[in-house]
Amino acid sequence: MEKRFVYADAAATVPTLPEALLEYEKTAREIWGNPSSQYSVGRAARRRLDECRGRMAELLGANPRRVFFTSGGTEADNWAVVSGARFMKERFGKNKIAVSEVEHPAVINAARALEREGYALEYLPVTPDGAVDIERAAKIIDGEVGIVSVMYANNEIGTIQPIGTLEKMAHSVGAYFMTDAVQAVGSVKLSFRDTGADMMTLSGHKFGAPRGIGALILSDGCEIEPFILGGEQERGMRAGTENLPAAAAMTRALELSLENFDDTERVAGLRNDIAEYIINEIPSSHINGSMKNRICGNLSVSFDGVEGESLMLLLDSRGICVSTGSACSSGAAEPSHVITALGYGRERARGTIRISLPRGATANDAEYIKVCLSECVSRLREITHI
Ligand code: PLP
């Protein structure tokens, strides 16, 4: 088969959409004032920023006054977890934080930093499907818990979490409920209001905006402290001159990804086709996570007797980009905390790759992935058995 280039790591990032790039460039060129300046070019920038905030809020079912732009998903996650936990401790003496075992490091490491400050950190276990185990969570989420953080969809195995149930559990004990929707926004049609969450985070570069822009969305009653201190930007909640061109580009990218939403079903079909092929044609292979409650392009798969890292590199030599574990932690020696949380051993975690098809992936891309996977897995198994 002729060599092609196939990008199948959409969970890491996607190329910036041309329309978003144009919006960035146009805004940077034409509306370059500082939104805090009182004269006309500053007022124009403020107006455009508020327009973007309003449109983002409209698209995501949120109150525009409660949409705060950040530098991306990590900052928004850190802010929500740290400031949410601190508020609950100061106001109500609640000292416990509960996060799912499969959270992104942006949440887990923020929670660990709080643990070092003296907070009690509890992990909510997941079932082999990757969803939070509700019965076990009910025993952990008690009156001491100030904040529960469970992601909307997982970045490694794509599992969509039972957010509605978890939100009710958190609220029944007076805790905040925070959801990291970085992987969901653009892949799932969601309304912040309908999630019932107090806080939700997102990151523009996962759905076609440039890097360096994201948002934290708060419910009307959610009180937290600012995280970055300085000027009065973002209603005094997030200091620093606003990145207006990136906010405009993110707004355009979100509009486009929701306009072309039907494509998600087609991409899920291609993903299912690859999964079926792997299970039927490649011996000793295993799909990780639920095939039902899963974001559209994601497929996490493990091959016995194969190193995920070697497979990723061999696929790269054939022009296919996939990742092992999550891009943010690949390169780390430890196997993925997500795969091990499902109850599988380190060997299975080591033999795992994540395929995440972007919107616009084609049937030819899927065919090429199938053929190359089959050849590369066989090749690596031959080498290891010599
Ligand atoms: N949360 C999740 C679920 C992610 O997948 C990522 C990035 O991979 C982040 C947070 C961090 O987002 P950012 O890259 O914008 O900092």
Boltz pocket constraint, residues with backbone or C-beta under 6 A from the ligand:
constraints:
  - pocket:
      binder: B
      contacts: [[A, 11], [A, 12], [A, 71], [A, 72], [A, 73], [A, 74], [A, 75], [A, 77], [A, 104], [A, 106], [A, 151], [A, 153], [A, 154], [A, 155], [A, 180], [A, 182], [A, 183], [A, 202], [A, 203], [A, 204], [A, 213], [A, 214], [A, 328]]
      max_distance: 6.0
